[in-house]
Structures are given as C-alpha cells and as structure tokens.
Amino acid sequence: MIDRRNRLVLVSLEDGTGLRCVDIYRSRDGDILWDEWRRDPEDPSGWHATGRRGGVYGDEAAARQAAITAIEWLTS
C-alpha cells in the first residue's frame, strides 16, 4: 500500500477533470519519486493509489519527465 503521509509533495500534476494526479515528492530518506493517484466522485474517502509509480530520481525535473513518459494522460 502507498501512503501519502511522511512525504513532502513537491508538485501535484492533475488532469483536467481533477480525478487523476501524479505526485512528485521527496521521501523521508530524501529520495525524489512519483506516484499516480485517482479519486472517484462517488467515493468521499479521497485519493487512491493506482499502483503506478516511478523509481528514484536525482531531482524534480527528472522525476517529472519520467512521469510524463510513463503516464499517457499527462501528455494529453
């Protein structure tokens, strides 16, 4: 399970509907990573991890580029 706590979100990239996002974040260890999230309008419990995530990147720009390459809707 992916936990949104214990991380510093550097940027959250949302789609036009506000139902999907990619968080680029710094972990407690100082690593920079990204995770994809979704939420369903009929579910008031909030964001849910899709299971799509990147590795460890040297900086925010590298993580952003990797997410754009991996997540189709970020380019549409």
Protein Blocks (a to p, Z undefined) as FASTA:
>chain_A
ZZfehiacfbdcddfkopaccdddddfkopacdddddddfklmnbpadehiacdddfbfk
lmmmmmmmmmmklmZZ
